[in-house]
Amino acid sequence: MIHIAGQPICVDDRLRQRCSWCGATLIDDDLTRGMVPDDQPISEPTTWGVGDLISREGTFPVVTCVVPFSDDDRLPDGCCARLDAAVTL
């Protein structure tokens, strides 16, 4: 399934990013569980760019990647925004 990345939101130590169209969870991270060596600073968490098309496949492991897209293109087949409204995700 291909999703449209929405705005990432961080509340306390929880980072979440969902699809702007259907609400599917793209990122759900507990930031207290990250590991870095003592001598390195903690970096900003990585999120998808807002509006990027993100392909998610599989269950374990889940494989995600950005789908190339320009504003002149039609949304690709398999994008949640192109599904019939009667289809339940």
Contacts in CASP RR format, 6 or more apart in sequence:
PFRMAT RR
TARGET T0000
AUTHOR 0000-0000-0000
METHOD contacts of the structure
MODEL  1
MIHIAGQPICVDDRLRQRCSWCGATLIDDDLTRGMVPDDQPISEPTTWGV
GDLISREGTFPVVTCVVPFSDDDRLPDGCCARLDAAVTL
1 24 0 8 1.000
1 55 0 8 1.000
1 56 0 8 1.000
1 57 0 8 1.000
1 78 0 8 1.000
1 79 0 8 1.000
1 80 0 8 1.000
1 89 0 8 1.000
2 53 0 8 1.000
2 54 0 8 1.000
2 55 0 8 1.000
2 56 0 8 1.000
2 67 0 8 1.000
2 75 0 8 1.000
2 76 0 8 1.000
2 78 0 8 1.000
2 79 0 8 1.000
2 80 0 8 1.000
3 19 0 8 1.000
3 21 0 8 1.000
3 22 0 8 1.000
3 23 0 8 1.000
3 24 0 8 1.000
3 26 0 8 1.000
3 53 0 8 1.000
3 54 0 8 1.000
3 55 0 8 1.000
3 56 0 8 1.000
3 79 0 8 1.000
3 80 0 8 1.000
4 19 0 8 1.000
4 20 0 8 1.000
4 21 0 8 1.000
4 51 0 8 1.000
4 52 0 8 1.000
4 53 0 8 1.000
4 54 0 8 1.000
4 79 0 8 1.000
4 80 0 8 1.000
4 81 0 8 1.000
5 17 0 8 1.000
5 19 0 8 1.000
5 20 0 8 1.000
5 26 0 8 1.000
5 47 0 8 1.000
5 48 0 8 1.000
5 49 0 8 1.000
5 50 0 8 1.000
5 51 0 8 1.000
5 52 0 8 1.000
5 53 0 8 1.000
5 54 0 8 1.000
6 17 0 8 1.000
6 18 0 8 1.000
6 19 0 8 1.000
6 20 0 8 1.000
6 26 0 8 1.000
6 48 0 8 1.000
6 49 0 8 1.000
6 50 0 8 1.000
6 51 0 8 1.000
7 17 0 8 1.000
7 20 0 8 1.000
7 50 0 8 1.000
8 15 0 8 1.000
8 16 0 8 1.000
8 17 0 8 1.000
8 27 0 8 1.000
8 47 0 8 1.000
8 48 0 8 1.000
8 50 0 8 1.000
9 15 0 8 1.000
9 16 0 8 1.000
9 17 0 8 1.000
10 16 0 8 1.000
10 31 0 8 1.000
10 45 0 8 1.000
13 30 0 8 1.000
13 31 0 8 1.000
13 32 0 8 1.000
14 28 0 8 1.000
14 29 0 8 1.000
14 30 0 8 1.000
14 31 0 8 1.000
15 27 0 8 1.000
15 28 0 8 1.000
15 29 0 8 1.000
15 31 0 8 1.000
15 45 0 8 1.000
15 47 0 8 1.000
16 25 0 8 1.000
16 27 0 8 1.000
16 28 0 8 1.000
16 29 0 8 1.000
17 25 0 8 1.000
17 26 0 8 1.000
17 27 0 8 1.000
17 47 0 8 1.000
17 48 0 8 1.000
18 24 0 8 1.000
18 25 0 8 1.000
18 26 0 8 1.000
19 26 0 8 1.000
19 54 0 8 1.000
19 80 0 8 1.000
20 50 0 8 1.000
20 51 0 8 1.000
21 80 0 8 1.000
21 81 0 8 1.000
22 80 0 8 1.000
22 81 0 8 1.000
22 83 0 8 1.000
22 89 0 8 1.000
24 56 0 8 1.000
24 80 0 8 1.000
24 89 0 8 1.000
26 48 0 8 1.000
26 54 0 8 1.000
26 56 0 8 1.000
26 64 0 8 1.000
27 47 0 8 1.000
27 48 0 8 1.000
29 45 0 8 1.000
31 45 0 8 1.000
36 42 0 8 1.000
36 43 0 8 1.000
48 54 0 8 1.000
48 66 0 8 1.000
52 66 0 8 1.000
52 67 0 8 1.000
52 69 0 8 1.000
53 66 0 8 1.000
53 67 0 8 1.000
53 69 0 8 1.000
53 75 0 8 1.000
53 76 0 8 1.000
53 79 0 8 1.000
54 64 0 8 1.000
54 65 0 8 1.000
54 66 0 8 1.000
54 67 0 8 1.000
55 63 0 8 1.000
55 64 0 8 1.000
55 65 0 8 1.000
55 66 0 8 1.000
55 67 0 8 1.000
56 62 0 8 1.000
56 63 0 8 1.000
56 64 0 8 1.000
57 63 0 8 1.000
57 64 0 8 1.000
67 76 0 8 1.000
69 75 0 8 1.000
69 76 0 8 1.000
75 81 0 8 1.000
75 82 0 8 1.000
76 82 0 8 1.000
80 89 0 8 1.000
83 89 0 8 1.000
END
